[in-house]
Amino acid sequence: NEHIQGADFFDKAKYPTISFKSSNMEFKGGQPVGLTGDLTIKGVTRPVTLASTHFKCMLHPMLRAQACGANATAKLKRSDFNMGKNAPFVSDEVTLTLAIEAVKQPPAQ
């Protein structure tokens, strides 16, 4: 864990956050199937399309609020984000897998 967070890979000390800003969502049959946007890792921003592999909205059983959950994946190259150490001996292509939960908040008073 320490090594992957070090300067050779994520360089967490210098780049403590990874961000994704969506620009478009694709729907099929009323369900989201893709989310396009800009992914920033180590100060490098690249366009990425996340494929939605699961999406469901329902009343959250513990919070008693409307919630949506989704799983999404994208393939990317480590070297595109300045993390290509040891490529091609260690695969440059990786699969990013996200589990997402969004809970509706009550309006501010």
KOLDOVO-745710 format. One line per field, with one value per atom (N, C-alpha, C): residue in one letter; atom name; x, y negated, z negated. Coordinates in nm, 3 decimals, padded with zeros to 5 digits. Layout:
residues N
residu A ...
atome CA ...
px X ...
py Y ...
pz Z ...
This chain:
residues 109
residu N N N E E E H H H I I I Q Q Q G G G A A A D D D F F F F F F D D D K K K A A A K K K Y Y Y P P P T T T I I I S S S F F F K K K S S S S S S N N N M M M E E E F F F K K K G G G G G G Q Q Q P P P V V V G G G L L L T T T G G G D D D L L L T T T I I I K K K G G G V V V T T T R R R P P P V V V T T T L L L A A A S S S T T T H H H F F F K K K C C C M M M L L L H H H P P P M M M L L L R R R A A A Q Q Q A A A C C C G G G A A A N N N A A A T T T A A A K K K L L L K K K R R R S S S D D D F F F N N N M M M G G G K K K N N N A A A P P P F F F V V V S S S D D D E E E V V V T T T L L L T T T L L L A A A I I I E E E A A A V V V K K K Q Q Q P P P P P P A A A Q Q Q
atome N CA C N CA C N CA C N CA C N CA C N CA C N CA C N CA C N CA C N CA C N CA C N CA C N CA C N CA C N CA C N CA C N CA C N CA C N CA C N CA C N CA C N CA C N CA C N CA C N CA C N CA C N CA C N CA C N CA C N CA C N CA C N CA C N CA C N CA C N CA C N CA C N CA C N CA C N CA C N CA C N CA C N CA C N CA C N CA C N CA C N CA C N CA C N CA C N CA C N CA C N CA C N CA C N CA C N CA C N CA C N CA C N CA C N CA C N CA C N CA C N CA C N CA C N CA C N CA C N CA C N CA C N CA C N CA C N CA C N CA C N CA C N CA C N CA C N CA C N CA C N CA C N CA C N CA C N CA C N CA C N CA C N CA C N CA C N CA C N CA C N CA C N CA C N CA C N CA C N CA C N CA C N CA C N CA C N CA C N CA C N CA C N CA C N CA C N CA C N CA C N CA C N CA C N CA C N CA C N CA C N CA C N CA C N CA C N CA C
px 00.081 00.000 00.087 00.193 00.282 00.349 00.393 00.464 00.373 00.249 00.157 00.119 00.125 00.094 00.216 00.334 00.458 00.474 00.586 00.614 00.617 00.652 00.655 00.517 00.414 00.279 00.188 00.105 00.006 00.063 00.177 00.240 00.139 00.083 -00.022 00.021 00.147 00.193 00.177 00.205 00.197 00.059 -00.010 -00.142 -00.241 -00.294 -00.376 -00.516 -00.560 -00.695 -00.693 -00.791 -00.821 -00.962 -00.987 -01.120 -01.174 -01.306 -01.375 -01.488 -01.491 -01.597 -01.673 -01.799 -01.878 -01.924 -01.937 -01.986 -02.106 -02.129 -02.239 -02.274 -02.404 -02.450 -02.534 -02.505 -02.577 -02.678 -02.800 -02.907 -02.952 -03.000 -03.059 -03.176 -03.297 -03.414 -03.436 -03.402 -03.422 -03.315 -03.218 -03.109 -02.978 -02.897 -02.766 -02.674 -02.609 -02.516 -02.374 -02.357 -02.224 -02.217 -02.102 -02.078 -01.944 -01.946 -01.824 -01.782 -01.652 -01.602 -01.451 -01.397 -01.252 -01.204 -01.108 -01.046 -00.910 -00.885 -00.756 -00.685 -00.565 -00.478 -00.338 -00.275 -00.139 -00.130 -00.235 -00.234 -00.254 -00.276 -00.297 -00.445 -00.507 -00.649 -00.666 -00.747 -00.775 -00.925 -00.983 -01.122 -01.136 -01.241 -01.266 -01.416 -01.451 -01.591 -01.606 -01.691 -01.721 -01.843 -01.834 -01.948 -02.022 -02.151 -02.232 -02.269 -02.232 -02.261 -02.377 -02.421 -02.534 -02.583 -02.716 -02.774 -02.910 -02.933 -03.063 -03.087 -03.211 -03.254 -03.363 -03.360 -03.460 -03.450 -03.542 -03.534 -03.420 -03.325 -03.212 -03.266 -03.239 -03.299 -03.258 -03.140 -03.095 -03.117 -03.098 -03.108 -03.250 -03.335 -03.474 -03.480 -03.394 -03.390 -03.374 -03.417 -03.398 -03.249 -03.207 -03.066 -03.054 -02.943 -02.911 -02.772 -02.757 -02.627 -02.590 -02.463 -02.416 -02.278 -02.248 -02.114 -02.073 -01.948 -01.900 -01.754 -01.715 -01.577 -01.524 -01.393 -01.325 -01.186 -01.140 -01.001 -00.918 -00.800 -00.709 -00.566 -00.478 -00.335 -00.271 -00.195 -00.124 -00.031 00.034 00.132 00.067 -00.063 -00.133 -00.142 -00.123 -00.133 -00.001 00.109 00.244 00.263 00.206 00.224 00.272 00.349 00.387 00.509 00.551 00.669 00.656 00.764 00.776 00.692 00.623 00.551 00.655 00.646 00.538 00.556 00.656 00.677 00.562 00.503 00.380 00.277 00.163 00.064 00.042 00.043 00.014 -00.136 -00.214 -00.359 -00.417 -00.501 -00.567 -00.717 -00.794 -00.938 -00.972 -01.033 -01.081 -01.223 -01.249 -01.382 -01.432 -01.551 -01.607 -01.740 -01.760 -01.889 -01.936 -02.055 -02.103 -02.235 -02.250 -02.377 -02.407 -02.527 -02.571 -02.699 -02.705 -02.821 -02.877 -03.008 -03.076 -03.079 -03.033 -03.032 -03.158 -03.213 -03.328 -03.286 -03.381 -03.348 -03.301 -03.210 -03.160 -03.272 -03.276 -03.382 -03.339
py 00.118 00.000 -00.126 -00.129 -00.245 -00.266 -00.157 -00.169 -00.226 -00.180 -00.227 -00.373 -00.420 -00.559 -00.650 -00.591 -00.667 -00.736 -00.804 -00.887 -00.807 -00.678 -00.597 -00.576 -00.583 -00.557 -00.676 -00.671 -00.777 -00.905 -00.900 -01.017 -01.094 -01.022 -01.077 -01.203 -01.213 -01.331 -01.458 -01.447 -01.565 -01.580 -01.468 -01.469 -01.388 -01.448 -01.372 -01.333 -01.391 -01.359 -01.318 -01.238 -01.201 -01.254 -01.314 -01.368 -01.324 -01.318 -01.291 -01.392 -01.464 -01.562 -01.518 -01.481 -01.429 -01.541 -01.506 -01.601 -01.548 -01.415 -01.357 -01.221 -01.191 -01.061 -01.001 -00.875 -00.806 -00.710 -00.711 -00.626 -00.528 -00.413 -00.314 -00.252 -00.268 -00.216 -00.278 -00.405 -00.474 -00.447 -00.364 -00.332 -00.392 -00.447 -00.498 -00.381 -00.394 -00.290 -00.342 -00.473 -00.530 -00.672 -00.707 -00.840 -00.888 -00.997 -01.053 -01.177 -01.193 -01.310 -01.311 -01.399 -01.416 -01.358 -01.266 -01.204 -01.269 -01.314 -01.376 -01.293 -01.245 -01.171 -01.231 -01.262 -01.319 -01.446 -01.527 -01.653 -01.638 -01.516 -01.490 -01.462 -01.535 -01.518 -01.457 -01.352 -01.281 -01.251 -01.250 -01.210 -01.060 -01.021 -00.881 -00.855 -00.736 -00.694 -00.577 -00.595 -00.489 -00.413 -00.281 -00.198 -00.157 -00.187 -00.150 -00.003 00.074 00.217 00.252 00.155 00.176 00.039 00.022 -00.104 -00.075 -00.123 -00.103 -00.214 -00.263 -00.362 -00.300 -00.334 -00.281 -00.357 -00.329 -00.385 -00.315 -00.393 -00.336 -00.272 -00.143 -00.075 -00.128 -00.186 -00.236 -00.386 -00.462 -00.608 -00.659 -00.574 -00.612 -00.735 -00.739 -00.846 -00.783 -00.853 -00.803 -00.793 -00.683 -00.661 -00.586 -00.610 -00.537 -00.478 -00.359 -00.292 -00.253 -00.254 -00.218 -00.157 -00.073 -00.022 -00.067 -00.106 -00.152 -00.110 -00.088 -00.049 -00.127 -00.138 -00.198 -00.138 -00.118 -00.074 -00.197 -00.204 -00.317 -00.270 -00.353 -00.322 -00.402 -00.332 -00.399 -00.507 -00.479 -00.574 -00.705 -00.703 -00.827 -00.924 -00.873 -00.954 -00.958 -00.944 -00.948 -00.843 -00.723 -00.613 -00.488 -00.503 -00.390 -00.313 -00.331 -00.260 -00.109 -00.051 00.092 00.143 00.053 00.096 00.113 00.210 00.306 00.434 00.442 00.564 00.589 00.480 00.485 00.414 00.473 00.421 00.271 00.203 00.060 00.037 00.130 00.115 00.172 00.091 00.133 00.106 00.175 00.151 00.078 -00.037 -00.118 -00.072 -00.033 00.014 -00.074 -00.131 -00.221 -00.167 -00.174 -00.149 -00.283 -00.325 -00.460 -00.452 -00.534 -00.547 -00.695 -00.736 -00.875 -00.876 -00.960 -00.966 -01.108 -01.115 -01.246 -01.311 -01.435 -01.511 -01.598 -01.619 -01.708 -01.851 -01.933 -02.072 -02.147 -02.243 -02.324 -02.413 -02.432 -02.514 -02.658
pz 00.000 00.000 00.000 -00.082 -00.085 00.050 00.113 00.240 00.349 00.358 00.463 00.440 00.314 00.283 00.297 00.320 00.331 00.465 00.482 00.600 00.730 00.725 00.847 00.909 00.827 00.878 00.849 00.744 00.721 00.663 00.599 00.537 00.451 00.355 00.269 00.195 00.158 00.084 00.169 00.298 00.386 00.449 00.475 00.540 00.454 00.347 00.253 00.304 00.415 00.464 00.611 00.645 00.783 00.808 00.924 00.949 01.085 01.093 01.218 01.230 01.342 01.367 01.491 01.472 01.584 01.676 01.804 01.903 01.980 01.977 02.051 01.991 01.990 01.944 02.057 02.089 02.195 02.133 02.187 02.136 02.244 02.199 02.287 02.211 02.265 02.196 02.060 02.044 01.917 01.812 01.843 01.750 01.799 01.710 01.753 01.792 01.907 01.952 01.967 01.967 01.981 01.926 01.876 01.821 01.874 01.948 02.006 01.928 01.910 01.840 01.836 01.754 01.741 01.609 01.617 01.501 01.480 01.356 01.323 01.218 01.255 01.164 01.176 01.065 01.062 01.146 01.146 01.219 01.369 01.419 01.561 01.582 01.675 01.704 01.841 01.848 01.974 01.979 02.102 02.114 02.091 02.021 01.988 02.000 02.047 02.047 01.951 01.852 01.756 01.807 01.813 01.851 01.725 01.721 01.605 01.615 01.513 01.514 01.422 01.342 01.251 01.208 01.200 01.152 01.092 00.969 00.905 00.804 00.803 00.704 00.617 00.488 00.394 00.263 00.172 00.039 -00.035 -00.086 -00.159 -00.287 -00.312 -00.426 -00.563 -00.574 -00.704 -00.719 -00.611 -00.619 -00.596 -00.543 -00.513 -00.423 -00.323 -00.224 -00.087 00.018 00.153 00.182 00.244 00.275 00.407 00.474 00.598 00.582 00.635 00.633 00.774 00.803 00.937 00.928 01.025 01.047 01.186 01.202 01.332 01.349 01.475 01.505 01.624 01.632 01.746 01.756 01.877 01.899 01.929 01.869 01.895 01.888 01.939 01.934 01.822 01.739 01.628 01.681 01.793 01.848 01.892 01.924 01.960 01.843 01.721 01.600 01.524 01.595 01.535 01.426 01.449 01.354 01.427 01.533 01.617 01.571 01.446 01.398 01.422 01.472 01.500 01.617 01.688 01.810 01.920 02.002 02.022 01.941 01.854 01.776 01.679 01.630 01.552 01.638 01.659 01.753 01.738 01.852 01.855 01.850 01.906 01.905 01.777 01.712 01.589 01.601 01.521 01.518 01.389 01.405 01.294 01.263 01.140 01.100 00.986 01.004 00.905 00.853 00.723 00.660 00.606 00.650 00.620 00.545 00.442 00.372 00.356 00.395 00.380 00.299 00.195 00.108 00.115 00.142 00.152 00.015 00.009 -00.114 -00.121 -00.241 -00.252 -00.219 -00.171 -00.139 -00.265 -00.244 -00.355 -00.407 -00.536 -00.598 -00.603
